[in-house]
């Protein structure tokens, strides 16, 4: 194969793999329902400071987003907190899981922990 043909084949394979990942992400119905976990995580961006520092004030925007997520899809919060995206963003799950309590959200699942530990 010539260099141009090889480059073309590699490009086509990359596009196919990327489009397959996108399609799987869009059609998936996991803990966050049909909302991709990336979108759910992005909606919690006001919580970044409070999710990495237990002493940081939790912004009202964060509290409202977390309350809405708990109401519509409580398992989604744990999925977001334990995702690789959260780790990359510097979120500490042990601190982030305290946000509902720090926001005084009623009807939160008291004592619930994310993951197996």
MOPAC internal coordinates of N, CA, C and O (Angstrom, degrees):
PM7 1SCF
backbone

  N    0.0000 0     0.00 0     0.00 0    0    0    0
  C    1.4421 1     0.00 0     0.00 0    1    0    0
  C    1.5185 1   110.12 1     0.00 0    2    1    0
  O    1.2310 1   121.44 1   -39.93 1    3    2    1
  N    1.2878 1   114.86 1   140.07 1    3    2    1
  C    1.4536 1   118.27 1   177.21 1    5    3    2
  C    1.5187 1   109.40 1   -77.89 1    6    5    3
  O    1.2310 1   121.17 1   -13.70 1    7    6    5
  N    1.3273 1   115.37 1   166.30 1    7    6    5
  C    1.4643 1   120.91 1  -177.87 1    9    7    6
  C    1.5308 1   111.17 1   -60.09 1   10    9    7
  O    1.2310 1   119.83 1   136.90 1   11   10    9
  N    1.3480 1   117.92 1   -43.10 1   11   10    9
  C    1.4729 1   121.61 1  -178.75 1   13   11   10
  C    1.5244 1   111.40 1   -64.65 1   14   13   11
  O    1.2310 1   120.34 1   139.32 1   15   14   13
  N    1.3179 1   116.95 1   -40.68 1   15   14   13
  C    1.4568 1   120.71 1   179.60 1   17   15   14
  C    1.5253 1   110.00 1   -66.68 1   18   17   15
  O    1.2310 1   120.01 1   138.52 1   19   18   17
  N    1.3132 1   117.59 1   -41.48 1   19   18   17
  C    1.4576 1   122.41 1   179.36 1   21   19   18
  C    1.5375 1   110.11 1   -63.35 1   22   21   19
  O    1.2310 1   120.39 1   137.05 1   23   22   21
  N    1.3042 1   116.85 1   -42.95 1   23   22   21
  C    1.4631 1   121.60 1   178.59 1   25   23   22
  C    1.5291 1   110.42 1   -63.15 1   26   25   23
  O    1.2310 1   120.38 1   139.88 1   27   26   25
  N    1.3140 1   116.88 1   -40.12 1   27   26   25
  C    1.4546 1   121.16 1   178.79 1   29   27   26
  C    1.5262 1   110.83 1   -64.40 1   30   29   27
  O    1.2310 1   119.87 1   135.19 1   31   30   29
  N    1.3261 1   117.86 1   -44.81 1   31   30   29
  C    1.4665 1   122.10 1   179.65 1   33   31   30
  C    1.5256 1   110.00 1   -62.45 1   34   33   31
  O    1.2310 1   120.00 1   136.25 1   35   34   33
  N    1.3116 1   117.61 1   -43.75 1   35   34   33
  C    1.4614 1   121.43 1   178.83 1   37   35   34
  C    1.5285 1   110.16 1   -62.25 1   38   37   35
  O    1.2310 1   120.34 1   136.78 1   39   38   37
  N    1.3088 1   116.95 1   -43.22 1   39   38   37
  C    1.4644 1   121.30 1   179.22 1   41   39   38
  C    1.5237 1   110.85 1   -61.02 1   42   41   39
  O    1.2310 1   120.31 1   134.57 1   43   42   41
  N    1.3203 1   117.02 1   -45.43 1   43   42   41
  C    1.4643 1   120.99 1   179.62 1   45   43   42
  C    1.5318 1   110.27 1   -62.28 1   46   45   43
  O    1.2310 1   119.98 1   137.35 1   47   46   45
  N    1.3238 1   117.64 1   -42.65 1   47   46   45
  C    1.4629 1   120.79 1   179.19 1   49   47   46
  C    1.5273 1   111.55 1   -63.53 1   50   49   47
  O    1.2310 1   120.25 1   138.37 1   51   50   49
  N    1.3059 1   117.13 1   -41.63 1   51   50   49
  C    1.4687 1   120.97 1   178.77 1   53   51   50
  C    1.5244 1   110.13 1   -62.56 1   54   53   51
  O    1.2310 1   120.23 1   136.24 1   55   54   53
  N    1.3213 1   117.16 1   -43.76 1   55   54   53
  C    1.4645 1   121.12 1   179.56 1   57   55   54
  C    1.5270 1   110.07 1   -63.62 1   58   57   55
  O    1.2310 1   119.96 1   137.34 1   59   58   57
  N    1.3120 1   117.68 1   -42.66 1   59   58   57
  C    1.4667 1   120.55 1   179.71 1   61   59   58
  C    1.5266 1   111.49 1   -64.20 1   62   61   59
  O    1.2310 1   119.93 1   135.90 1   63   62   61
  N    1.3123 1   117.74 1   -44.10 1   63   62   61
  C    1.4647 1   121.21 1   179.27 1   65   63   62
  C    1.5252 1   109.79 1   -64.29 1   66   65   63
  O    1.2310 1   120.01 1   135.11 1   67   66   65
  N    1.3035 1   117.59 1   -44.89 1   67   66   65
  C    1.4650 1   121.48 1  -179.72 1   69   67   66
  C    1.5286 1   111.14 1   -63.71 1   70   69   67
  O    1.2310 1   120.07 1   136.81 1   71   70   69
  N    1.3177 1   117.46 1   -43.19 1   71   70   69
  C    1.4669 1   119.60 1  -179.29 1   73   71   70
  C    1.5232 1   110.42 1   -68.78 1   74   73   71
  O    1.2310 1   119.69 1   145.24 1   75   74   73
  N    1.3118 1   118.20 1   -34.76 1   75   74   73
  C    1.4561 1   121.36 1   177.28 1   77   75   74
  C    1.5222 1   110.50 1   -65.06 1   78   77   75
  O    1.2310 1   119.84 1   137.77 1   79   78   77
  N    1.3131 1   117.91 1   -42.23 1   79   78   77
  C    1.4652 1   121.72 1   178.40 1   81   79   78
  C    1.5276 1   109.81 1   -63.81 1   82   81   79
  O    1.2310 1   120.20 1   140.22 1   83   82   81
  N    1.3277 1   117.22 1   -39.78 1   83   82   81
  C    1.4615 1   120.99 1   179.37 1   85   83   82
  C    1.5187 1   110.68 1   -65.74 1   86   85   83
  O    1.2310 1   120.09 1   135.59 1   87   86   85
  N    1.3077 1   117.43 1   -44.41 1   87   86   85
  C    1.4614 1   121.72 1  -179.33 1   89   87   86
  C    1.5255 1   110.09 1   -64.21 1   90   89   87
  O    1.2310 1   119.94 1   136.41 1   91   90   89
  N    1.3230 1   117.73 1   -43.59 1   91   90   89
  C    1.4625 1   120.44 1   178.68 1   93   91   90
  C    1.5149 1   110.25 1   -63.17 1   94   93   91
  O    1.2310 1   119.90 1   140.48 1   95   94   93
  N    1.3193 1   117.79 1   -39.52 1   95   94   93
  C    1.4573 1   122.26 1  -179.30 1   97   95   94
  C    1.5258 1   110.38 1   -65.33 1   98   97   95
  O    1.2310 1   119.83 1   138.35 1   99   98   97
  N    1.3240 1   117.93 1   -41.65 1   99   98   97
  C    1.4504 1   122.18 1  -177.73 1  101   99   98
  C    1.5239 1   110.95 1   -70.86 1  102  101   99
  O    1.2310 1   119.56 1   139.80 1  103  102  101
  N    1.3182 1   118.45 1   -40.20 1  103  102  101
  C    1.4525 1   121.95 1  -175.90 1  105  103  102
  C    1.5175 1   113.41 1   -84.35 1  106  105  103
  O    1.2310 1   119.76 1   168.28 1  107  106  105
  N    1.3099 1   118.07 1   -11.72 1  107  106  105
  C    1.4566 1   120.95 1  -176.58 1  109  107  106
  C    1.5202 1   110.22 1   -66.87 1  110  109  107
  O    1.2310 1   121.10 1   -36.80 1  111  110  109
  N    1.3200 1   115.51 1   143.20 1  111  110  109
  C    1.4541 1   121.32 1   176.12 1  113  111  110
  C    1.5145 1   107.38 1  -125.66 1  114  113  111
  O    1.2310 1   121.07 1  -103.05 1  115  114  113
  N    1.3160 1   115.55 1    76.95 1  115  114  113
  C    1.4543 1   120.84 1  -177.83 1  117  115  114
  C    1.5150 1   111.37 1   -96.00 1  118  117  115
  O    1.2310 1   121.25 1    32.61 1  119  118  117
  N    1.3201 1   115.21 1  -147.39 1  119  118  117
  C    1.4596 1   121.32 1  -178.28 1  121  119  118
  C    1.5206 1   112.76 1   -59.27 1  122  121  119
  O    1.2310 1   120.19 1   152.86 1  123  122  121
  N    1.3093 1   117.24 1   -27.14 1  123  122  121
  C    1.4636 1   121.28 1  -179.06 1  125  123  122
  C    1.5221 1   111.75 1   -98.95 1  126  125  123
  O    1.2310 1   120.33 1  -160.08 1  127  126  125
  N    1.3102 1   116.97 1    19.92 1  127  126  125
  C    1.4607 1   121.16 1  -178.97 1  129  127  126
  C    1.5114 1   110.06 1    67.61 1  130  129  127
  O    1.2310 1   120.69 1    43.38 1  131  130  129
  N    1.2988 1   116.29 1  -136.62 1  131  130  129
  C    1.4627 1   119.82 1   179.40 1  133  131  130
  C    1.5153 1   112.30 1   -88.95 1  134  133  131
  O    1.2310 1   120.50 1   179.14 1  135  134  133
  N    1.3327 1   116.64 1    -0.86 1  135  134  133
  C    1.4615 1   120.81 1   176.74 1  137  135  134
  C    1.5212 1   108.21 1   -78.07 1  138  137  135
  O    1.2310 1   119.72 1   -56.06 1  139  138  137
  N    1.3232 1   118.14 1   123.94 1  139  138  137
  C    1.4695 1   119.30 1   177.00 1  141  139  138
  C    1.5317 1   110.08 1   -60.76 1  142  141  139
  O    1.2310 1   120.67 1   -37.12 1  143  142  141
  N    1.3091 1   116.32 1   142.88 1  143  142  141
  C    1.4618 1   120.75 1  -177.45 1  145  143  142
  C    1.5242 1   111.31 1   -58.22 1  146  145  143
  O    1.2310 1   120.34 1   149.38 1  147  146  145
  N    1.3303 1   116.96 1   -30.62 1  147  146  145
  C    1.4749 1   120.10 1   177.31 1  149  147  146
  C    1.5206 1   110.81 1   -61.72 1  150  149  147
  O    1.2310 1   120.53 1   138.68 1  151  150  149
  N    1.3266 1   116.59 1   -41.32 1  151  150  149
  C    1.4681 1   121.11 1   179.74 1  153  151  150
  C    1.5166 1   110.95 1   -68.38 1  154  153  151
  O    1.2310 1   120.52 1   138.48 1  155  154  153
  N    1.3338 1   116.61 1   -41.52 1  155  154  153
  C    1.4648 1   120.49 1   178.02 1  157  155  154
  C    1.5236 1   109.91 1   -62.80 1  158  157  155
  O    1.2310 1   120.49 1   137.46 1  159  158  157
  N    1.3236 1   116.67 1   -42.54 1  159  158  157
  C    1.4644 1   120.80 1   179.05 1  161  159  158
  C    1.5211 1   110.71 1   -64.82 1  162  161  159
  O    1.2310 1   120.28 1   138.49 1  163  162  161
  N    1.3194 1   117.08 1   -41.51 1  163  162  161
  C    1.4645 1   120.84 1  -179.81 1  165  163  162
  C    1.5251 1   110.95 1   -63.95 1  166  165  163
  O    1.2310 1   120.47 1   146.12 1  167  166  165
  N    1.3274 1   116.71 1   -33.88 1  167  166  165
  C    1.4632 1   119.37 1   179.88 1  169  167  166
  C    1.5237 1   111.61 1   -67.06 1  170  169  167
  O    1.2310 1   120.45 1   159.34 1  171  170  169
  N    1.3281 1   116.74 1   -20.66 1  171  170  169
  C    1.4630 1   121.33 1   179.72 1  173  171  170
  C    1.5300 1   112.53 1   -94.94 1  174  173  171
  O    1.2310 1   119.91 1  -165.78 1  175  174  173
  N    1.3111 1   117.78 1    14.22 1  175  174  173
  C    1.4644 1   120.52 1  -178.71 1  177  175  174
  C    1.5255 1   113.80 1   -57.93 1  178  177  175
  O    1.2310 1   118.22 1   150.23 1  179  178  177
  N    1.3487 1   120.99 1   -29.77 1  179  178  177
  C    1.4592 1   118.80 1   176.38 1  181  179  178
  C    1.5390 1   113.38 1   -63.63 1  182  181  179
  O    1.2310 1   120.62 1   167.01 1  183  182  181
  N    1.3238 1   116.42 1   -12.99 1  183  182  181
  C    1.4666 1   121.53 1  -176.91 1  185  183  182
  C    1.5260 1   113.81 1   -92.42 1  186  185  183
  O    1.2310 1   119.74 1   176.92 1  187  186  185
  N    1.3174 1   118.10 1    -3.08 1  187  186  185
  C    1.4631 1   120.40 1  -172.58 1  189  187  186
  C    1.5210 1   113.80 1   -53.57 1  190  189  187
  O    1.2310 1   119.65 1   132.18 1  191  190  189
  N    1.3016 1   118.27 1   -47.82 1  191  190  189
  C    1.4614 1   120.83 1  -178.52 1  193  191  190
  C    1.5112 1   112.22 1   -63.19 1  194  193  191
  O    1.2310 1   120.54 1   136.18 1  195  194  193
  N    1.3310 1   116.57 1   -43.82 1  195  194  193
  C    1.4671 1   121.49 1  -178.48 1  197  195  194
  C    1.5255 1   112.14 1   -73.16 1  198  197  195
  O    1.2310 1   120.03 1   156.79 1  199  198  197
  N    1.3337 1   117.55 1   -23.21 1  199  198  197
  C    1.4585 1   121.33 1  -178.50 1  201  199  198
  C    1.5208 1   112.68 1   -80.91 1  202  201  199
  O    1.2310 1   120.54 1   167.54 1  203  202  201
  N    1.3181 1   116.58 1   -12.46 1  203  202  201
  C    1.4499 1   120.11 1   179.27 1  205  203  202
  C    1.5116 1   113.65 1  -113.18 1  206  205  203
  O    1.2310 1   120.48 1   173.41 1  207  206  205
  N    1.3521 1   116.69 1    -6.59 1  207  206  205
  C    1.4543 1   120.98 1  -176.09 1  209  207  206
  C    1.5264 1   108.87 1  -143.79 1  210  209  207
  O    1.2310 1   120.52 1   -66.61 1  211  210  209
  N    1.3214 1   116.61 1   113.39 1  211  210  209
  C    1.4635 1   121.63 1  -177.21 1  213  211  210
  C    1.5234 1   112.72 1   -64.79 1  214  213  211
  O    1.2310 1   120.15 1   158.67 1  215  214  213
  N    1.3227 1   117.32 1   -21.33 1  215  214  213
  C    1.4673 1   120.89 1  -178.43 1  217  215  214
  C    1.5255 1   113.08 1   -92.44 1  218  217  215
  O    1.2310 1   120.76 1   171.12 1  219  218  217
  N    1.3226 1   116.16 1    -8.88 1  219  218  217
  C    1.4643 1   119.98 1  -179.47 1  221  219  218
  C    1.5260 1   109.96 1   -72.79 1  222  221  219
  O    1.2310 1   121.11 1   -37.01 1  223  222  221
  N    1.3190 1   115.49 1   142.99 1  223  222  221
  C    1.4668 1   120.39 1   175.64 1  225  223  222
  C    1.5290 1   108.55 1   -67.92 1  226  225  223
  O    1.2310 1   121.21 1   -37.70 1  227  226  225
  N    1.3199 1   115.29 1   142.30 1  227  226  225
  C    1.4636 1   120.30 1   177.88 1  229  227  226
  C    1.5286 1   107.62 1   -90.73 1  230  229  227
  O    1.2310 1   119.94 1   -62.08 1  231  230  229
  N    1.3322 1   117.71 1   117.92 1  231  230  229
  C    1.4655 1   120.30 1  -179.01 1  233  231  230
  C    1.5318 1   111.78 1   -64.35 1  234  233  231
  O    1.2310 1   120.06 1   -33.24 1  235  234  233
  N    1.3283 1   117.49 1   146.76 1  235  234  233
  C    1.4680 1   120.74 1   177.83 1  237  235  234
  C    1.5289 1   112.54 1   -55.35 1  238  237  235
  O    1.2310 1   119.97 1   144.13 1  239  238  237
  N    1.3222 1   117.66 1   -35.87 1  239  238  237
  C    1.4775 1   120.23 1   179.07 1  241  239  238
  C    1.5240 1   110.84 1   -62.25 1  242  241  239
  O    1.2310 1   120.81 1   142.42 1  243  242  241
  N    1.3335 1   116.06 1   -37.58 1  243  242  241
  C    1.4638 1   120.53 1   177.42 1  245  243  242
  C    1.5295 1   109.65 1   -65.41 1  246  245  243
  O    1.2310 1   120.62 1   132.36 1  247  246  245
  N    1.3260 1   116.42 1   -47.64 1  247  246  245
  C    1.4689 1   120.27 1  -178.90 1  249  247  246
  C    1.5296 1   111.45 1   -57.85 1  250  249  247
  O    1.2310 1   120.17 1   137.97 1  251  250  249
  N    1.3116 1   117.28 1   -42.03 1  251  250  249
  C    1.4661 1   119.39 1  -179.31 1  253  251  250
  C    1.5233 1   111.46 1   -68.05 1  254  253  251
  O    1.2310 1   120.52 1   141.44 1  255  254  253
  N    1.3432 1   116.60 1   -38.56 1  255  254  253
  C    1.4762 1   119.64 1   177.99 1  257  255  254
  C    1.5233 1   111.13 1   -65.78 1  258  257  255
  O    1.2310 1   120.47 1   136.22 1  259  258  257
  N    1.3279 1   116.71 1   -43.78 1  259  258  257
  C    1.4725 1   120.73 1  -179.51 1  261  259  258
  C    1.5242 1   109.81 1   -65.82 1  262  261  259
  O    1.2310 1   119.97 1   137.16 1  263  262  261
  N    1.3255 1   117.67 1   -42.84 1  263  262  261
  C    1.4638 1   121.04 1   179.07 1  265  263  262
  C    1.5293 1   110.94 1   -60.24 1  266  265  263
  O    1.2310 1   120.59 1   136.94 1  267  266  265
  N    1.3166 1   116.47 1   -43.06 1  267  266  265
  C    1.4706 1   120.41 1   179.11 1  269  267  266
  C    1.5206 1   110.84 1   -64.65 1  270  269  267
  O    1.2310 1   120.52 1   139.08 1  271  270  269
  N    1.3165 1   116.62 1   -40.92 1  271  270  269
  C    1.4689 1   120.64 1  -179.44 1  273  271  270
  C    1.5226 1   110.81 1   -66.91 1  274  273  271
  O    1.2310 1   120.12 1   138.38 1  275  274  273
  N    1.3239 1   117.37 1   -41.62 1  275  274  273
  C    1.4649 1   120.84 1   178.31 1  277  275  274
  C    1.5264 1   110.21 1   -63.57 1  278  277  275
  O    1.2310 1   120.76 1   141.55 1  279  278  277
  N    1.3223 1   116.15 1   -38.45 1  279  278  277
  C    1.4707 1   120.30 1  -178.88 1  281  279  278
  C    1.5278 1   111.72 1   -68.45 1  282  281  279
  O    1.2310 1   120.41 1   137.36 1  283  282  281
  N    1.3246 1   116.82 1   -42.64 1  283  282  281
  C    1.4677 1   120.08 1  -174.92 1  285  283  282
  C    1.5184 1   113.53 1   -88.55 1  286  285  283
  O    1.2310 1   120.20 1   144.46 1  287  286  285
  N    1.3431 1   117.22 1   -35.54 1  287  286  285
  C    1.4619 1   120.44 1  -174.78 1  289  287  286
  C    1.5292 1   110.33 1  -155.74 1  290  289  287
  O    1.2310 1   119.86 1  -101.33 1  291  290  289
  N    1.3380 1   117.87 1    78.67 1  291  290  289
  C    1.4682 1   120.60 1  -174.48 1  293  291  290
  C    1.5314 1   114.29 1   -59.52 1  294  293  291
  O    1.2310 1   119.51 1   147.46 1  295  294  293
  N    1.3252 1   118.54 1   -32.54 1  295  294  293
  C    1.4697 1   120.61 1   179.70 1  297  295  294
  C    1.5251 1   111.87 1   -69.59 1  298  297  295
  O    1.2310 1   120.83 1   158.10 1  299  298  297
  N    1.3135 1   116.03 1   -21.90 1  299  298  297
  C    1.4581 1   120.64 1  -178.10 1  301  299  298
  C    1.5246 1   111.10 1   -65.19 1  302  301  299
  O    1.2310 1   120.06 1   144.15 1  303  302  301
  N    1.3228 1   117.50 1   -35.85 1  303  302  301
  C    1.4581 1   120.17 1  -179.12 1  305  303  302
  C    1.5258 1   110.39 1   -59.34 1  306  305  303
  O    1.2310 1   119.95 1   133.25 1  307  306  305
  N    1.3213 1   117.70 1   -46.75 1  307  306  305
  C    1.4635 1   120.79 1   177.91 1  309  307  306
  C    1.5263 1   111.03 1   -64.47 1  310  309  307
  O    1.2310 1   120.49 1   139.52 1  311  310  309
  N    1.3180 1   116.67 1   -40.48 1  311  310  309
  C    1.4672 1   119.66 1   179.38 1  313  311  310
  C    1.5167 1   110.84 1   -59.93 1  314  313  311
  O    1.2310 1   120.61 1   139.31 1  315  314  313
  N    1.3264 1   116.44 1   -40.69 1  315  314  313
  C    1.4624 1   120.51 1   179.43 1  317  315  314
  C    1.5253 1   109.89 1   -68.09 1  318  317  315
  O    1.2310 1   120.39 1   134.02 1  319  318  317
  N    1.3281 1   116.87 1   -45.98 1  319  318  317
  C    1.4628 1   120.89 1  -176.68 1  321  319  318
  C    1.5215 1   112.90 1   -63.87 1  322  321  319
  O    1.2310 1   120.21 1   149.24 1  323  322  321
  N    1.3189 1   117.21 1   -30.76 1  323  322  321
  C    1.4608 1   120.99 1  -177.91 1  325  323  322
  C    1.5287 1   112.85 1   -96.76 1  326  325  323
  O    1.2310 1   120.58 1  -177.36 1  327  326  325
  N    1.3213 1   116.49 1     2.64 1  327  326  325
  C    1.4617 1   119.77 1  -177.96 1  329  327  326
  C    1.5280 1   111.40 1   -75.60 1  330  329  327
  O    1.2310 1   120.41 1   -24.00 1  331  330  329
  N    1.3298 1   116.82 1   156.00 1  331  330  329
  C    1.4632 1   120.26 1   174.73 1  333  331  330
  C    1.5344 1   112.02 1   -59.22 1  334  333  331
  O    1.2310 1   120.30 1   150.04 1  335  334  333
  N    1.3348 1   117.03 1   -29.96 1  335  334  333
  C    1.4646 1   120.55 1   177.77 1  337  335  334
  C    1.5219 1   110.58 1   -61.31 1  338  337  335
  O    1.2310 1   120.28 1   138.97 1  339  338  337
  N    1.3189 1   117.07 1   -41.03 1  339  338  337
  C    1.4615 1   120.86 1  -179.52 1  341  339  338
  C    1.5233 1   110.69 1   -64.58 1  342  341  339
  O    1.2310 1   121.05 1   137.20 1  343  342  341
  N    1.3032 1   115.59 1   -42.80 1  343  342  341
  C    1.4688 1   119.59 1   179.51 1  345  343  342
  C    1.5287 1   110.30 1   -62.25 1  346  345  343
  O    1.2310 1   120.42 1   136.98 1  347  346  345
  N    1.3242 1   116.80 1   -43.02 1  347  346  345
  C    1.4619 1   121.29 1   179.07 1  349  347  346
  C    1.5269 1   111.53 1   -63.27 1  350  349  347
  O    1.2310 1   120.50 1   149.01 1  351  350  349
  N    1.3372 1   116.66 1   -30.99 1  351  350  349
  C    1.4647 1   121.09 1  -178.62 1  353  351  350
  C    1.5289 1   112.30 1   -83.62 1  354  353  351
  O    1.2310 1   120.23 1   176.80 1  355  354  353
  N    1.3312 1   117.16 1    -3.20 1  355  354  353
  C    1.4599 1   120.48 1   178.46 1  357  355  354
  C    1.5156 1   113.76 1    86.58 1  358  357  355
  O    1.2310 1   120.34 1  -164.95 1  359  358  357
  N    1.3230 1   116.95 1    15.05 1  359  358  357
  C    1.4565 1   120.87 1   179.14 1  361  359  358
  C    1.5225 1   109.16 1   -76.38 1  362  361  359
  O    1.2310 1   121.24 1   -45.72 1  363  362  361
  N    1.3127 1   115.24 1   134.28 1  363  362  361
  C    1.4617 1   121.89 1   176.81 1  365  363  362
  C    1.5296 1   106.89 1  -104.78 1  366  365  363
  O    1.2310 1   119.67 1   -70.62 1  367  366  365
  N    1.3391 1   118.23 1   109.38 1  367  366  365
  C    1.4740 1   120.70 1  -174.32 1  369  367  366
  C    1.5224 1   113.84 1   -53.63 1  370  369  367
  O    1.2310 1   120.03 1   140.92 1  371  370  369
  N    1.3280 1   117.55 1   -39.08 1  371  370  369
  C    1.4592 1   120.37 1  -179.80 1  373  371  370
  C    1.5185 1   112.90 1   -62.08 1  374  373  371
  O    1.2310 1   120.56 1   148.76 1  375  374  373
  N    1.3176 1   116.54 1   -31.24 1  375  374  373
  C    1.4699 1   121.46 1   177.69 1  377  375  374
  C    1.5273 1   109.84 1   -85.82 1  378  377  375
  O    1.2310 1   120.47 1   136.82 1  379  378  377
  N    1.3155 1   116.70 1   -43.18 1  379  378  377
  C    1.4687 1   121.10 1  -176.65 1  381  379  378
  C    1.5202 1   112.04 1   -61.99 1  382  381  379
  O    1.2310 1   120.19 1   145.18 1  383  382  381
  N    1.3210 1   117.24 1   -34.82 1  383  382  381
  C    1.4647 1   119.81 1  -177.80 1  385  383  382
  C    1.5312 1   111.79 1   -68.91 1  386  385  383
  O    1.2310 1   120.21 1   167.02 1  387  386  385
  N    1.3402 1   117.21 1   -12.98 1  387  386  385
  C    1.4641 1   120.39 1   177.51 1  389  387  386
  C    1.5320 1   112.16 1   -84.63 1  390  389  387
  O    1.2310 1   119.91 1   172.26 1  391  390  389
  N    1.3036 1   117.77 1    -7.74 1  391  390  389
  C    1.4672 1   121.02 1  -176.96 1  393  391  390
  C    1.5328 1   112.51 1   -58.61 1  394  393  391
  O    1.2310 1   118.45 1   135.07 1  395  394  393
  N    1.3382 1   120.56 1   -44.93 1  395  394  393
  C    1.4749 1   117.82 1   178.51 1  397  395  394
  C    1.5356 1   112.59 1   -56.69 1  398  397  395
  O    1.2310 1   120.22 1   139.59 1  399  398  397
  N    1.3092 1   117.19 1   -40.41 1  399  398  397
  C    1.4658 1   120.25 1   178.50 1  401  399  398
  C    1.5270 1   110.22 1   -68.30 1  402  401  399
  O    1.2310 1   120.59 1   136.98 1  403  402  401
  N    1.3336 1   116.47 1   -43.02 1  403  402  401
  C    1.4625 1   121.00 1   179.83 1  405  403  402
  C    1.5202 1   111.53 1   -64.50 1  406  405  403
  O    1.2310 1   120.19 1   155.71 1  407  406  405
  N    1.3238 1   117.25 1   -24.29 1  407  406  405
  C    1.4642 1   122.31 1   177.12 1  409  407  406
  C    1.5313 1   111.94 1   -89.48 1  410  409  407
  O    1.2310 1   120.49 1   176.64 1  411  410  409
  N    1.3186 1   116.68 1    -3.36 1  411  410  409
  C    1.4748 1   122.15 1  -176.79 1  413  411  410
  C    1.5240 1   111.45 1    56.98 1  414  413  411
  O    1.2310 1   120.79 1  -137.89 1  415  414  413
  N    1.3291 1   116.09 1    42.11 1  415  414  413
  C    1.4661 1   121.19 1   178.96 1  417  415  414
  C    1.5214 1   108.00 1   -76.68 1  418  417  415
  O    1.2310 1   121.09 1   -55.47 1  419  418  417
  N    1.3225 1   115.53 1   124.53 1  419  418  417
  C    1.4592 1   120.73 1   178.08 1  421  419  418
  C    1.5298 1   108.44 1   -78.11 1  422  421  419
  O    1.2310 1   120.77 1   -21.80 1  423  422  421
  N    1.3026 1   116.13 1   158.20 1  423  422  421
  C    1.4673 1   123.29 1   178.17 1  425  423  422
  C    1.5223 1   112.93 1    62.23 1  426  425  423
  O    1.2310 1   120.53 1  -155.76 1  427  426  425
  N    1.3260 1   116.59 1    24.24 1  427  426  425
  C    1.4607 1   118.50 1   173.28 1  429  427  426
  C    1.5144 1   107.06 1   -79.54 1  430  429  427
  O    1.2310 1   120.95 1   -22.29 1  431  430  429
  N    1.2848 1   115.80 1   157.71 1  431  430  429
  C    1.4594 1   120.61 1  -178.83 1  433  431  430
  C    1.5258 1   108.43 1   -79.69 1  434  433  431
  O    1.2310 1   120.45 1   -87.68 1  435  434  433
  N    1.3140 1   116.75 1    92.32 1  435  434  433
  C    1.4637 1   122.04 1  -177.11 1  437  435  434
  C    1.5288 1   110.62 1   -61.63 1  438  437  435
  O    1.2310 1   121.26 1   -44.30 1  439  438  437
  N    1.3072 1   115.19 1   135.70 1  439  438  437
  C    1.4596 1   120.55 1   176.52 1  441  439  438
  C    1.5082 1   114.92 1    79.31 1  442  441  439
  O    1.2310 1   119.86 1   175.02 1  443  442  441
  N    1.3234 1   117.87 1    -4.98 1  443  442  441
  C    1.4706 1   120.45 1  -179.99 1  445  443  442
  C    1.5173 1   109.61 1   -70.48 1  446  445  443
  O    1.2310 1   120.66 1   -39.72 1  447  446  445
  N    1.2976 1   116.34 1   140.28 1  447  446  445
  C    1.4470 1   121.41 1   176.30 1  449  447  446
  C    1.5220 1   108.38 1  -125.17 1  450  449  447
  O    1.2310 1   121.22 1   -28.59 1  451  450  449
  N    1.3118 1   115.27 1   151.41 1  451  450  449
  C    1.4562 1   120.10 1   177.28 1  453  451  450
  C    1.5216 1   109.34 1   -87.43 1  454  453  451
  O    1.2310 1   120.85 1   -33.62 1  455  454  453
  N    1.2992 1   115.99 1   146.38 1  455  454  453
  C    1.4550 1   120.74 1   175.32 1  457  455  454
  C    1.5187 1   112.93 1    78.78 1  458  457  455
  O    1.2310 1   121.37 1     9.27 1  459  458  457
  N    1.3151 1   114.98 1  -170.73 1  459  458  457
  C    1.4573 1   119.70 1  -175.06 1  461  459  458
  C    1.5205 1   113.03 1   -90.93 1  462  461  459
  O    1.2310 1   119.87 1   169.42 1  463  462  461
  N    1.3338 1   117.86 1   -10.58 1  463  462  461
  C    1.4526 1   120.40 1  -178.21 1  465  463  462
  C    1.5013 1   111.29 1   -97.23 1  466  465  463
  O    1.2310 1   120.10 1   180.00 1  467  466  465

